[in-house]
Amino acid sequence: MKIKNSMLVVKDIEKSVEFYKKVLGLHVIMDFGANKTLTGGLTLQTLETWQKFIGTDEVSFGSNSFEVYFEEDNFDKLIEKLKNCEVEYVHPVKEHSWGQRVVRIYDPDKHIIEIGENIKVVCRNFLDSGMTPEQVAERMDVPMKFINACMH
């Protein structure tokens, strides 16, 4: 068994499609009306249809107990793009102890979207700065196998 995609329930599917298109550059690849699959494996489902599927009107939004995670190769360009988009931040850009920068934003239905700097880019940047592979492994707290994969 394997996971196929993640699905988010949304109040206004067209507004959500526009958000994911404008902010993250995703596109609709399958359109079933009340259900749309976007590039990257994300699916959106209308609230009304979801309520019928699960047999209840009790659906909550904004619980902060789940996020969808994306990685971006050109993180600086993305951050500049976000400045021109109307997004609500969970938090501004921060750097984790392993050197990866991330930002978290809310989508129109208060689902948390985390966008991280591509972790392999972080590794390559450390290597390009003159650090030895062993120093990068220690800095990032990752196995040498990961560092070796980043070098090729």
N, CA, C and O atoms as a GROMACS GRO file, in nm:
protein
  608
    1MET      N    1   0.084  -0.118   0.000
    1MET     CA    2   0.000   0.000   0.000
    1MET      C    3   0.089   0.124   0.000
    1MET      O    4   0.195   0.125   0.062
    2LYS      N    5   0.043   0.229  -0.070
    2LYS     CA    6   0.118   0.355  -0.070
    2LYS      C    7   0.019   0.471  -0.067
    2LYS      O    8  -0.093   0.460  -0.117
    3ILE      N    9   0.063   0.579  -0.010
    3ILE     CA   10  -0.021   0.699  -0.006
    3ILE      C   11  -0.024   0.760  -0.146
    3ILE      O   12   0.079   0.768  -0.213
    4LYS      N   13  -0.139   0.802  -0.188
    4LYS     CA   14  -0.155   0.860  -0.322
    4LYS      C   15  -0.147   1.012  -0.320
    4LYS      O   16  -0.080   1.071  -0.404
    5ASN      N   17  -0.215   1.074  -0.224
    5ASN     CA   18  -0.210   1.219  -0.213
    5ASN      C   19  -0.273   1.262  -0.083
    5ASN      O   20  -0.331   1.182  -0.010
    6SER      N   21  -0.262   1.390  -0.055
    6SER     CA   22  -0.330   1.449   0.060
    6SER      C   23  -0.449   1.528   0.008
    6SER      O   24  -0.444   1.587  -0.099
    7MET      N   25  -0.557   1.528   0.085
    7MET     CA   26  -0.677   1.599   0.045
    7MET      C   27  -0.715   1.701   0.152
    7MET      O   28  -0.718   1.669   0.271
    8LEU      N   29  -0.743   1.821   0.108
    8LEU     CA   30  -0.788   1.926   0.197
    8LEU      C   31  -0.933   1.961   0.164
    8LEU      O   32  -0.968   1.977   0.047
    9VAL      N   33  -1.014   1.972   0.266
    9VAL     CA   34  -1.152   2.016   0.250
    9VAL      C   35  -1.151   2.168   0.248
    9VAL      O   36  -1.090   2.232   0.333
   10VAL      N   37  -1.221   2.226   0.148
   10VAL     CA   38  -1.220   2.372   0.132
   10VAL      C   39  -1.361   2.426   0.117
   10VAL      O   40  -1.450   2.359   0.065
   11LYS      N   41  -1.380   2.548   0.164
   11LYS     CA   42  -1.511   2.613   0.158
   11LYS      C   43  -1.541   2.665   0.018
   11LYS      O   44  -1.656   2.658  -0.026
   12ASP      N   45  -1.442   2.716  -0.051
   12ASP     CA   46  -1.458   2.773  -0.185
   12ASP      C   47  -1.347   2.716  -0.273
   12ASP      O   48  -1.234   2.764  -0.269
   13ILE      N   49  -1.380   2.615  -0.351
   13ILE     CA   50  -1.277   2.542  -0.425
   13ILE      C   51  -1.207   2.630  -0.529
   13ILE      O   52  -1.087   2.617  -0.551
   14GLU      N   53  -1.281   2.720  -0.592
   14GLU     CA   54  -1.217   2.806  -0.693
   14GLU      C   55  -1.120   2.905  -0.627
   14GLU      O   56  -1.013   2.931  -0.681
   15LYS      N   57  -1.158   2.959  -0.513
   15LYS     CA   58  -1.068   3.048  -0.438
   15LYS      C   59  -0.942   2.972  -0.396
   15LYS      O   60  -0.832   3.026  -0.403
   16SER      N   61  -0.959   2.848  -0.352
   16SER     CA   62  -0.844   2.768  -0.310
   16SER      C   63  -0.754   2.733  -0.427
   16SER      O   64  -0.632   2.739  -0.416
   17VAL      N   65  -0.814   2.696  -0.541
   17VAL     CA   66  -0.734   2.666  -0.660
   17VAL      C   67  -0.652   2.789  -0.698
   17VAL      O   68  -0.534   2.777  -0.730
   18GLU      N   69  -0.714   2.905  -0.696
   18GLU     CA   70  -0.644   3.029  -0.731
   18GLU      C   71  -0.528   3.056  -0.634
   18GLU      O   72  -0.420   3.097  -0.676
   19PHE      N   73  -0.551   3.033  -0.504
   19PHE     CA   74  -0.445   3.050  -0.404
   19PHE      C   75  -0.327   2.959  -0.434
   19PHE      O   76  -0.213   3.005  -0.441
   20TYR      N   77  -0.352   2.831  -0.454
   20TYR     CA   78  -0.242   2.736  -0.477
   20TYR      C   79  -0.172   2.761  -0.610
   20TYR      O   80  -0.053   2.735  -0.624
   21LYS      N   81  -0.247   2.812  -0.706
   21LYS     CA   82  -0.187   2.846  -0.835
   21LYS      C   83  -0.098   2.970  -0.821
   21LYS      O   84   0.018   2.968  -0.862
   22LYS      N   85  -0.153   3.076  -0.763
   22LYS     CA   86  -0.081   3.204  -0.754
   22LYS      C   87   0.037   3.197  -0.657
   22LYS      O   88   0.146   3.244  -0.688
   23VAL      N   89   0.014   3.139  -0.539
   23VAL     CA   90   0.116   3.142  -0.434
   23VAL      C   91   0.220   3.032  -0.452
   23VAL      O   92   0.340   3.058  -0.436
   24LEU      N   93   0.176   2.910  -0.485
   24LEU     CA   94   0.271   2.799  -0.492
   24LEU      C   95   0.300   2.749  -0.634
   24LEU      O   96   0.385   2.662  -0.653
   25GLY      N   97   0.228   2.803  -0.733
   25GLY     CA   98   0.254   2.762  -0.871
   25GLY      C   99   0.198   2.626  -0.907
   25GLY      O  100   0.242   2.567  -1.006
   26LEU      N  101   0.101   2.575  -0.830
   26LEU     CA  102   0.040   2.447  -0.861
   26LEU      C  103  -0.067   2.465  -0.968
   26LEU      O  104  -0.119   2.575  -0.986
   27HIS      N  105  -0.100   2.357  -1.037
   27HIS     CA  106  -0.201   2.360  -1.142
   27HIS      C  107  -0.294   2.241  -1.129
   27HIS      O  108  -0.254   2.136  -1.078
   28VAL      N  109  -0.416   2.257  -1.174
   28VAL     CA  110  -0.514   2.148  -1.172
   28VAL      C  111  -0.477   2.049  -1.281
   28VAL      O  112  -0.461   2.085  -1.398
   29ILE      N  113  -0.464   1.921  -1.241
   29ILE     CA  114  -0.435   1.816  -1.341
   29ILE      C  115  -0.554   1.722  -1.360
   29ILE      O  116  -0.563   1.653  -1.461
   30MET      N  117  -0.644   1.718  -1.262
   30MET     CA  118  -0.768   1.640  -1.273
   30MET      C  119  -0.880   1.724  -1.211
   30MET      O  120  -0.868   1.769  -1.098
   31ASP      N  121  -0.988   1.744  -1.286
   31ASP     CA  122  -1.098   1.827  -1.239
   31ASP      C  123  -1.227   1.746  -1.241
   31ASP      O  124  -1.282   1.718  -1.347
   32PHE      N  125  -1.274   1.710  -1.122
   32PHE     CA  126  -1.399   1.637  -1.109
   32PHE      C  127  -1.509   1.728  -1.052
   32PHE      O  128  -1.608   1.679  -0.998
   33GLY      N  129  -1.490   1.858  -1.066
   33GLY     CA  130  -1.588   1.953  -1.016
   33GLY      C  131  -1.570   1.977  -0.867
   33GLY      O  132  -1.504   2.073  -0.826
   34ALA      N  133  -1.629   1.891  -0.786
   34ALA     CA  134  -1.621   1.905  -0.640
   34ALA      C  135  -1.489   1.852  -0.584
   34ALA      O  136  -1.464   1.863  -0.464
   35ASN      N  137  -1.406   1.796  -0.670
   35ASN     CA  138  -1.278   1.740  -0.630
   35ASN      C  139  -1.178   1.775  -0.740
   35ASN      O  140  -1.200   1.745  -0.857
   36LYS      N  141  -1.067   1.838  -0.701
   36LYS     CA  142  -0.965   1.876  -0.798
   36LYS      C  143  -0.829   1.830  -0.748
   36LYS      O  144  -0.792   1.855  -0.633
   37THR      N  145  -0.756   1.764  -0.834
   37THR     CA  146  -0.620   1.721  -0.802
   37THR      C  147  -0.523   1.820  -0.864
   37THR      O  148  -0.533   1.853  -0.982
   38LEU      N  149  -0.430   1.867  -0.782
   38LEU     CA  150  -0.331   1.964  -0.826
   38LEU      C  151  -0.196   1.896  -0.845
   38LEU      O  152  -0.174   1.786  -0.794
   39THR      N  153  -0.108   1.961  -0.918
   39THR     CA  154   0.028   1.911  -0.930
   39THR      C  155   0.088   1.899  -0.790
   39THR      O  156   0.051   1.974  -0.700
   40GLY      N  157   0.179   1.807  -0.774
   40GLY     CA  158   0.243   1.788  -0.645
   40GLY      C  159   0.169   1.692  -0.554
   40GLY      O  160   0.215   1.665  -0.443
   41GLY      N  161   0.054   1.639  -0.598
   41GLY     CA  162  -0.016   1.539  -0.518
   41GLY      C  163  -0.115   1.595  -0.417
   41GLY      O  164  -0.152   1.525  -0.323
   42LEU      N  165  -0.157   1.718  -0.433
   42LEU     CA  166  -0.253   1.778  -0.341
   42LEU      C  167  -0.391   1.775  -0.406
   42LEU      O  168  -0.405   1.810  -0.523
   43THR      N  169  -0.492   1.734  -0.329
   43THR     CA  170  -0.629   1.730  -0.378
   43THR      C  171  -0.715   1.820  -0.291
   43THR      O  172  -0.697   1.827  -0.169
   44LEU      N  173  -0.808   1.889  -0.355
   44LEU     CA  174  -0.903   1.976  -0.286
   44LEU      C  175  -1.043   1.917  -0.302
   44LEU      O  176  -1.079   1.871  -0.410
   45GLN      N  177  -1.120   1.918  -0.196
   45GLN     CA  178  -1.256   1.864  -0.195
   45GLN      C  179  -1.350   1.970  -0.138
   45GLN      O  180  -1.317   2.035  -0.039
   46THR      N  181  -1.467   1.990  -0.201
   46THR     CA  182  -1.561   2.090  -0.150
   46THR      C  183  -1.618   2.045  -0.016
   46THR      O  184  -1.638   1.926   0.010
   47LEU      N  185  -1.642   2.143   0.068
   47LEU     CA  186  -1.698   2.118   0.201
   47LEU      C  187  -1.831   2.045   0.192
   47LEU      O  188  -1.853   1.948   0.264
   48GLU      N  189  -1.919   2.090   0.103
   48GLU     CA  190  -2.052   2.029   0.092
   48GLU      C  191  -2.043   1.881   0.057
   48GLU      O  192  -2.114   1.798   0.116
   49THR      N  193  -1.958   1.848  -0.038
   49THR     CA  194  -1.942   1.707  -0.078
   49THR      C  195  -1.882   1.626   0.035
   49THR      O  196  -1.924   1.513   0.061
   50TRP      N  197  -1.782   1.684   0.103
   50TRP     CA  198  -1.717   1.615   0.214
   50TRP      C  199  -1.817   1.583   0.326
   50TRP      O  200  -1.816   1.473   0.381
   51GLN      N  201  -1.902   1.680   0.357
   51GLN     CA  202  -2.002   1.659   0.461
   51GLN      C  203  -2.095   1.542   0.425
   51GLN      O  204  -2.134   1.464   0.512
   52LYS      N  205  -2.130   1.530   0.298
   52LYS     CA  206  -2.212   1.416   0.254
   52LYS      C  207  -2.135   1.286   0.267
   52LYS      O  208  -2.190   1.185   0.310
   53PHE      N  209  -2.007   1.287   0.230
   53PHE     CA  210  -1.925   1.166   0.238
   53PHE      C  211  -1.917   1.113   0.380
   53PHE      O  212  -1.930   0.993   0.404
   54ILE      N  213  -1.896   1.204   0.476
   54ILE     CA  214  -1.874   1.160   0.614
   54ILE      C  215  -2.002   1.159   0.697
   54ILE      O  216  -2.002   1.112   0.811
   55GLY      N  217  -2.111   1.210   0.640
   55GLY     CA  218  -2.240   1.203   0.707
   55GLY      C  219  -2.258   1.296   0.826
   55GLY      O  220  -2.332   1.265   0.919
   56THR      N  221  -2.190   1.410   0.823
   56THR     CA  222  -2.205   1.507   0.931
   56THR      C  223  -2.171   1.646   0.880
   56THR      O  224  -2.092   1.663   0.788
   57ASP      N  225  -2.232   1.746   0.943
   57ASP     CA  226  -2.200   1.886   0.911
   57ASP      C  227  -2.084   1.937   0.998
   57ASP      O  228  -2.038   2.049   0.979
   58GLU      N  229  -2.039   1.855   1.092
   58GLU     CA  230  -1.935   1.897   1.187
   58GLU      C  231  -1.796   1.883   1.125
   58GLU      O  232  -1.733   1.777   1.133
   59VAL      N  233  -1.751   1.989   1.064
   59VAL     CA  234  -1.618   1.996   1.006
   59VAL      C  235  -1.555   2.123   1.060
   59VAL      O  236  -1.614   2.230   1.052
   60SER      N  237  -1.435   2.111   1.116
   60SER     CA  238  -1.369   2.230   1.172
   60SER      C  239  -1.248   2.268   1.087
   60SER      O  240  -1.183   2.183   1.026
   61PHE      N  241  -1.221   2.395   1.085
   61PHE     CA  242  -1.107   2.450   1.011
   61PHE      C  243  -1.016   2.522   1.109
   61PHE      O  244  -1.060   2.570   1.214
   62GLY      N  245  -0.887   2.530   1.074
   62GLY     CA  246  -0.793   2.608   1.152
   62GLY      C  247  -0.751   2.546   1.284
   62GLY      O  248  -0.726   2.617   1.381
   63SER      N  249  -0.742   2.413   1.288
   63SER     CA  250  -0.709   2.348   1.415
   63SER      C  251  -0.560   2.352   1.447
   63SER      O  252  -0.520   2.321   1.559
   64ASN      N  253  -0.476   2.389   1.350
   64ASN     CA  254  -0.330   2.392   1.368
   64ASN      C  255  -0.271   2.257   1.407
   64ASN      O  256  -0.166   2.251   1.471
   65SER      N  257  -0.339   2.149   1.369
   65SER     CA  258  -0.288   2.016   1.404
   65SER      C  259  -0.237   1.940   1.283
   65SER      O  260  -0.207   1.821   1.292
   66PHE      N  261  -0.225   2.007   1.170
   66PHE     CA  262  -0.186   1.940   1.046
   66PHE      C  263  -0.127   2.045   0.953
   66PHE      O  264  -0.168   2.161   0.954
   67GLU      N  265  -0.030   2.004   0.872
   67GLU     CA  266   0.022   2.094   0.771
   67GLU      C  267   0.055   2.016   0.645
   67GLU      O  268   0.076   1.895   0.648
   68VAL      N  269   0.058   2.087   0.534
   68VAL     CA  270   0.106   2.033   0.408
   68VAL      C  271   0.243   2.095   0.385
   68VAL      O  272   0.259   2.217   0.395
   69TYR      N  273   0.341   2.011   0.355
   69TYR     CA  274   0.480   2.055   0.347
   69TYR      C  275   0.529   2.053   0.203
   69TYR      O  276   0.515   1.954   0.132
   70PHE      N  277   0.587   2.164   0.162
   70PHE     CA  278   0.648   2.177   0.030
   70PHE      C  279   0.793   2.216   0.048
   70PHE      O  280   0.830   2.276   0.149
   71GLU      N  281   0.877   2.182  -0.050
   71GLU     CA  282   1.015   2.230  -0.054
   71GLU      C  283   1.035   2.308  -0.182
   71GLU      O  284   0.979   2.275  -0.287
   72GLU      N  285   1.116   2.412  -0.173
   72GLU     CA  286   1.142   2.502  -0.285
   72GLU      C  287   1.293   2.515  -0.307
   72GLU      O  288   1.368   2.542  -0.213
   73ASP      N  289   1.337   2.495  -0.432
   73ASP     CA  290   1.479   2.508  -0.465
   73ASP      C  291   1.527   2.651  -0.450
   73ASP      O  292   1.634   2.676  -0.396
   74ASN      N  293   1.448   2.747  -0.499
   74ASN     CA  294   1.488   2.888  -0.493
   74ASN      C  295   1.405   2.958  -0.385
   74ASN      O  296   1.310   3.030  -0.414
   75PHE      N  297   1.443   2.934  -0.262
   75PHE     CA  298   1.368   2.984  -0.147
   75PHE      C  299   1.362   3.137  -0.142
   75PHE      O  300   1.257   3.194  -0.111
   76ASP      N  301   1.473   3.203  -0.172
   76ASP     CA  302   1.475   3.349  -0.168
   76ASP      C  303   1.376   3.408  -0.268
   76ASP      O  304   1.307   3.506  -0.237
   77LYS      N  305   1.368   3.351  -0.387
   77LYS     CA  306   1.273   3.399  -0.488
   77LYS      C  307   1.129   3.378  -0.439
   77LYS      O  308   1.044   3.465  -0.460
   78LEU      N  309   1.102   3.265  -0.376
   78LEU     CA  310   0.969   3.240  -0.323
   78LEU      C  311   0.931   3.343  -0.216
   78LEU      O  312   0.818   3.393  -0.216
   79ILE      N  313   1.023   3.374  -0.127
   79ILE     CA  314   0.994   3.471  -0.021
   79ILE      C  315   0.963   3.608  -0.081
   79ILE      O  316   0.875   3.679  -0.033
   80GLU      N  317   1.035   3.645  -0.186
   80GLU     CA  318   1.004   3.772  -0.255
   80GLU      C  319   0.865   3.766  -0.318
   80GLU      O  320   0.790   3.864  -0.312
   81LYS      N  321   0.831   3.653  -0.376
   81LYS     CA  322   0.699   3.636  -0.436
   81LYS      C  323   0.589   3.648  -0.331
   81LYS      O  324   0.486   3.711  -0.355
   82LEU      N  325   0.610   3.589  -0.213
   82LEU     CA  326   0.510   3.594  -0.107
   82LEU      C  327   0.481   3.737  -0.063
   82LEU      O  328   0.370   3.769  -0.020
   83LYS      N  329   0.582   3.824  -0.072
   83LYS     CA  330   0.564   3.964  -0.033
   83LYS      C  331   0.459   4.033  -0.121
   83LYS      O  332   0.398   4.131  -0.079
   84ASN      N  333   0.440   3.982  -0.242
   84ASN     CA  334   0.344   4.040  -0.335
   84ASN      C  335   0.210   3.966  -0.336
   84ASN      O  336   0.123   3.998  -0.416
   85CYS      N  337   0.194   3.870  -0.249
   85CYS     CA  338   0.070   3.793  -0.239
   85CYS      C  339   0.003   3.827  -0.106
   85CYS      O  340   0.069   3.857  -0.006
   86GLU      N  341  -0.126   3.822  -0.108
   86GLU     CA  342  -0.199   3.844   0.017
   86GLU      C  343  -0.208   3.711   0.092
   86GLU      O  344  -0.300   3.633   0.071
   87VAL      N  345  -0.110   3.687   0.178
   87VAL     CA  346  -0.108   3.564   0.256
   87VAL      C  347  -0.102   3.599   0.404
   87VAL      O  348  -0.046   3.701   0.444
   88GLU      N  349  -0.160   3.511   0.483
   88GLU     CA  350  -0.152   3.525   0.628
   88GLU      C  351  -0.043   3.431   0.676
   88GLU      O  352  -0.045   3.311   0.647
   89TYR      N  353   0.052   3.485   0.750
   89TYR     CA  354   0.165   3.406   0.798
   89TYR      C  355   0.132   3.339   0.931
   89TYR      O  356   0.073   3.400   1.021
   90VAL      N  357   0.169   3.213   0.943
   90VAL     CA  358   0.171   3.147   1.073
   90VAL      C  359   0.292   3.202   1.147
   90VAL      O  360   0.284   3.235   1.266
   91HIS      N  361   0.404   3.211   1.075
   91HIS     CA  362   0.526   3.276   1.126
   91HIS      C  363   0.610   3.318   1.006
   91HIS      O  364   0.600   3.259   0.899
   92PRO      N  365   0.694   3.420   1.024
   92PRO     CA  366   0.784   3.461   0.915
   92PRO      C  367   0.894   3.356   0.895
   92PRO      O  368   0.898   3.254   0.963
   93VAL      N  369   0.981   3.383   0.802
   93VAL     CA  370   1.093   3.292   0.775
   93VAL      C  371   1.174   3.272   0.902
   93VAL      O  372   1.207   3.367   0.973
   94LYS      N  373   1.204   3.145   0.929
   94LYS     CA  374   1.295   3.114   1.039
   94LYS      C  375   1.388   3.004   0.994
   94LYS      O  376   1.358   2.928   0.901
   95GLU      N  377   1.502   2.995   1.060
   95GLU     CA  378   1.600   2.893   1.025
   95GLU      C  379   1.605   2.789   1.136
   95GLU      O  380   1.623   2.821   1.254
   96HIS      N  381   1.590   2.663   1.095
   96HIS     CA  382   1.599   2.553   1.191
   96HIS      C  383   1.746   2.529   1.230
   96HIS      O  384   1.837   2.576   1.162
   97SER      N  385   1.764   2.457   1.336
   97SER     CA  386   1.900   2.430   1.385
   97SER      C  387   1.987   2.359   1.281
   97SER      O  388   2.109   2.371   1.286
   98TRP      N  389   1.926   2.286   1.189
   98TRP     CA  390   2.002   2.213   1.087
   98TRP      C  391   2.030   2.299   0.964
   98TRP      O  392   2.087   2.250   0.866
   99GLY      N  393   1.990   2.428   0.968
   99GLY     CA  394   2.026   2.521   0.861
   99GLY      C  395   1.920   2.544   0.755
   99GLY      O  396   1.940   2.626   0.666
  100GLN      N  397   1.811   2.474   0.762
  100GLN     CA  398   1.704   2.490   0.663
  100GLN      C  399   1.612   2.606   0.702
  100GLN      O  400   1.567   2.615   0.817
  101ARG      N  401   1.586   2.694   0.606
  101ARG     CA  402   1.491   2.802   0.629
  101ARG      C  403   1.350   2.757   0.589
  101ARG      O  404   1.332   2.685   0.491
  102VAL      N  405   1.252   2.799   0.667
  102VAL     CA  406   1.113   2.764   0.641
  102VAL      C  407   1.023   2.883   0.670
  102VAL      O  408   1.059   2.974   0.744
  103VAL      N  409   0.906   2.880   0.609
  103VAL     CA  410   0.801   2.976   0.638
  103VAL      C  411   0.671   2.897   0.641
  103VAL      O  412   0.654   2.800   0.567
  104ARG      N  413   0.580   2.939   0.727
  104ARG     CA  414   0.448   2.875   0.732
  104ARG      C  415   0.343   2.982   0.709
  104ARG      O  416   0.347   3.090   0.769
  105ILE      N  417   0.248   2.949   0.622
  105ILE     CA  418   0.139   3.039   0.590
  105ILE      C  419   0.008   2.962   0.600
  105ILE      O  420   0.006   2.839   0.604
  106TYR      N  421  -0.101   3.035   0.605
  106TYR     CA  422  -0.234   2.974   0.602
  106TYR      C  423  -0.289   2.983   0.460
  106TYR      O  424  -0.267   3.081   0.390
  107ASP      N  425  -0.360   2.878   0.418
  107ASP     CA  426  -0.436   2.888   0.294
  107ASP      C  427  -0.570   2.954   0.327
  107ASP      O  428  -0.593   2.987   0.443
  108PRO      N  429  -0.658   2.975   0.230
  108PRO     CA  430  -0.783   3.046   0.259
  108PRO      C  431  -0.872   2.980   0.366
  108PRO      O  432  -0.956   3.048   0.425
  109ASP      N  433  -0.854   2.850   0.391
  109ASP     CA  434  -0.935   2.780   0.491
  109ASP      C  435  -0.860   2.752   0.620
  109ASP      O  436  -0.901   2.669   0.701
  110LYS      N  437  -0.748   2.823   0.638
  110LYS     CA  438  -0.667   2.812   0.760
  110LYS      C  439  -0.593   2.678   0.773
  110LYS      O  440  -0.556   2.638   0.883
  111HIS      N  441  -0.571   2.609   0.658
  111HIS     CA  442  -0.482   2.494   0.659
  111HIS      C  443  -0.340   2.549   0.660
  111HIS      O  444  -0.310   2.644   0.588
  112ILE      N  445  -0.253   2.490   0.740
  112ILE     CA  446  -0.114   2.538   0.746
  112ILE      C  447  -0.035   2.480   0.630
  112ILE      O  448  -0.037   2.360   0.604
  113ILE      N  449   0.034   2.570   0.561
  113ILE     CA  450   0.122   2.532   0.450
  113ILE      C  451   0.263   2.569   0.492
  113ILE      O  452   0.294   2.686   0.514
  114GLU      N  453   0.350   2.469   0.501
  114GLU     CA  454   0.491   2.496   0.530
  114GLU      C  455   0.568   2.486   0.399
  114GLU      O  456   0.549   2.394   0.320
  115ILE      N  457   0.654   2.584   0.378
  115ILE     CA  458   0.740   2.583   0.261
  115ILE      C  459   0.882   2.591   0.314
  115ILE      O  460   0.922   2.689   0.377
  116GLY      N  461   0.958   2.487   0.285
  116GLY     CA  462   1.096   2.482   0.330
  116GLY      C  463   1.193   2.493   0.215
  116GLY      O  464   1.163   2.456   0.101
  117GLU      N  465   1.308   2.543   0.247
  117GLU     CA  466   1.418   2.544   0.150
  117GLU      C  467   1.453   2.399   0.120
  117GLU      O  468   1.464   2.318   0.213
  118ASN      N  469   1.470   2.365  -0.005
  118ASN     CA  470   1.505   2.228  -0.041
  118ASN      C  471   1.624   2.184   0.043
  118ASN      O  472   1.730   2.246   0.040
  119ILE      N  473   1.606   2.076   0.117
  119ILE     CA  474   1.709   2.032   0.212
  119ILE      C  475   1.839   1.993   0.143
  119ILE      O  476   1.947   2.006   0.201
  120LYS      N  477   1.830   1.944   0.020
  120LYS     CA  478   1.953   1.912  -0.055
  120LYS      C  479   2.025   2.039  -0.096
  120LYS      O  480   2.148   2.041  -0.101
  121VAL      N  481   1.951   2.145  -0.124
  121VAL     CA  482   2.013   2.275  -0.155
  121VAL      C  483   2.087   2.328  -0.031
  121VAL      O  484   2.197   2.382  -0.042
  122VAL      N  485   2.026   2.312   0.086
  122VAL     CA  486   2.091   2.353   0.211
  122VAL      C  487   2.224   2.280   0.225
  122VAL      O  488   2.327   2.341   0.256
  123CYS      N  489   2.221   2.150   0.204
  123CYS     CA  490   2.342   2.068   0.214
  123CYS      C  491   2.448   2.116   0.115
  123CYS      O  492   2.564   2.135   0.151
  124ARG      N  493   2.407   2.134  -0.011
  124ARG     CA  494   2.504   2.178  -0.113
  124ARG      C  495   2.560   2.317  -0.081
  124ARG      O  496   2.677   2.344  -0.106
  125ASN      N  497   2.476   2.406  -0.025
  125ASN     CA  498   2.525   2.539   0.012
  125ASN      C  499   2.633   2.530   0.119
  125ASN      O  500   2.733   2.602   0.113
  126PHE      N  501   2.613   2.443   0.217
  126PHE     CA  502   2.716   2.424   0.320
  126PHE      C  503   2.844   2.370   0.258
  126PHE      O  504   2.954   2.416   0.290
  127LEU      N  505   2.830   2.272   0.169
  127LEU     CA  506   2.948   2.214   0.103
  127LEU      C  507   3.019   2.321   0.019
  127LEU      O  508   3.142   2.329   0.020
  128ASP      N  509   2.941   2.402  -0.055
  128ASP     CA  510   3.000   2.506  -0.139
  128ASP      C  511   3.067   2.616  -0.057
  128ASP      O  512   3.153   2.688  -0.108
  129SER      N  513   3.029   2.628   0.069
  129SER     CA  514   3.090   2.731   0.154
  129SER      C  515   3.228   2.689   0.205
  129SER      O  516   3.298   2.767   0.270
  130GLY      N  517   3.267   2.564   0.175
  130GLY     CA  518   3.399   2.517   0.217
  130GLY      C  519   3.397   2.417   0.332
  130GLY      O  520   3.501   2.366   0.372
  131MET      N  521   3.279   2.388   0.385
  131MET     CA  522   3.271   2.289   0.492
  131MET      C  523   3.300   2.150   0.435
  131MET      O  524   3.265   2.121   0.321
  132THR      N  525   3.363   2.066   0.515
  132THR     CA  526   3.386   1.928   0.473
  132THR      C  527   3.255   1.851   0.484
  132THR      O  528   3.164   1.892   0.557
  133PRO      N  529   3.244   1.740   0.412
  133PRO     CA  530   3.123   1.659   0.424
  133PRO      C  531   3.094   1.618   0.569
  133PRO      O  532   2.979   1.615   0.611
  134GLU      N  533   3.197   1.587   0.643
  134GLU     CA  534   3.180   1.549   0.782
  134GLU      C  535   3.126   1.666   0.866
  134GLU      O  536   3.041   1.646   0.952
  135GLN      N  537   3.176   1.786   0.840
  135GLN     CA  538   3.127   1.905   0.910
  135GLN      C  539   2.981   1.933   0.876
  135GLN      O  540   2.902   1.972   0.963
  136VAL      N  541   2.944   1.913   0.750
  136VAL     CA  542   2.805   1.935   0.709
  136VAL      C  543   2.714   1.833   0.776
  136VAL      O  544   2.605   1.868   0.822
  137ALA      N  545   2.757   1.708   0.781
  137ALA     CA  546   2.677   1.604   0.846
  137ALA      C  547   2.654   1.638   0.993
  137ALA      O  548   2.544   1.621   1.045
  138GLU      N  549   2.758   1.687   1.058
  138GLU     CA  550   2.744   1.725   1.199
  138GLU      C  551   2.655   1.849   1.212
  138GLU      O  552   2.569   1.854   1.300
  139ARG      N  553   2.675   1.948   1.126
  139ARG     CA  554   2.597   2.072   1.131
  139ARG      C  555   2.448   2.046   1.109
  139ARG      O  556   2.363   2.103   1.177
  140MET      N  557   2.419   1.957   1.013
  140MET     CA  558   2.280   1.929   0.978
  140MET      C  559   2.221   1.815   1.059
  140MET      O  560   2.100   1.790   1.054
  141ASP      N  561   2.306   1.746   1.133
  141ASP     CA  562   2.262   1.630   1.213
  141ASP      C  563   2.196   1.525   1.125
  141ASP      O  564   2.086   1.476   1.152
  142VAL      N  565   2.268   1.491   1.016
  142VAL     CA  566   2.220   1.389   0.922
  142VAL      C  567   2.332   1.288   0.898
  142VAL      O  568   2.449   1.318   0.923
  143PRO      N  569   2.296   1.169   0.851
  143PRO     CA  570   2.400   1.069   0.823
  143PRO      C  571   2.484   1.106   0.700
  143PRO      O  572   2.438   1.179   0.613
  144MET      N  573   2.604   1.055   0.695
  144MET     CA  574   2.694   1.080   0.582
  144MET      C  575   2.631   1.031   0.450
  144MET      O  576   2.658   1.086   0.344
  145LYS      N  577   2.549   0.929   0.459
  145LYS     CA  578   2.482   0.878   0.338
  145LYS      C  579   2.401   0.989   0.271
  145LYS      O  580   2.400   0.999   0.148
  146PHE      N  581   2.334   1.072   0.350
  146PHE     CA  582   2.258   1.184   0.295
  146PHE      C  583   2.352   1.286   0.231
  146PHE      O  584   2.324   1.335   0.122
  147ILE      N  585   2.463   1.317   0.298
  147ILE     CA  586   2.559   1.415   0.246
  147ILE      C  587   2.616   1.363   0.115
  147ILE      O  588   2.628   1.439   0.019
  148ASN      N  589   2.650   1.237   0.111
  148ASN     CA  590   2.704   1.179  -0.013
  148ASN      C  591   2.604   1.188  -0.127
  148ASN      O  592   2.642   1.216  -0.241
  149ALA      N  593   2.477   1.166  -0.098
  149ALA     CA  594   2.373   1.177  -0.201
  149ALA      C  595   2.362   1.320  -0.254
  149ALA      O  596   2.333   1.341  -0.372
  150CYS      N  597   2.384   1.417  -0.167
  150CYS     CA  598   2.377   1.558  -0.208
  150CYS      C  599   2.494   1.598  -0.296
  150CYS      O  600   2.486   1.693  -0.372
  151MET      N  601   2.602   1.524  -0.284
  151MET     CA  602   2.725   1.558  -0.358
  151MET      C  603   2.718   1.509  -0.502
  151MET      O  604   2.803   1.546  -0.584
  152HIS      N  605   2.622   1.427  -0.534
  152HIS     CA  606   2.615   1.370  -0.670
  152HIS      C  607   2.494   1.417  -0.745
  152HIS      O  608   2.475   1.378  -0.860
   0.00000   0.00000   0.00000
